């Protein structure tokens, strides 16, 4: 009987992401954290449900970062325009 392993890495201190699943713990993954499951179905369910949620979270964060960058650029442009206006009036 196999114990199925889910191997994951840490993206940052608070987030972990599954990399892959395998029936035996390969030497290349022994130094990394992993989770054991009793059945193949349980391992696959966990793996794919987490992967999908992690992908959607990453896409949402990317959208938020893009929006924040656009807002910062607009702020910088407005500050520059205001400074030019002040210089012109003086």
Number of C-alpha atoms within 10 A of each C-alpha: 6 12 16 22 25 23 21 18 14 12 9 8 6 6 9 14 16 19 12 15 20 16 16 12 16 11 8 7 14 10 8 11 14 18 13 18 16 12 14 15 11 12 21 18 11 14 20 13 10 15 16 11 11 16 12 12 12 12 12 12 12 12 12 12 12 12 12 12 12 12 12 12 12 12 12 12 12 12 12 12 12 12 12 11 11 10 9 8 7 5
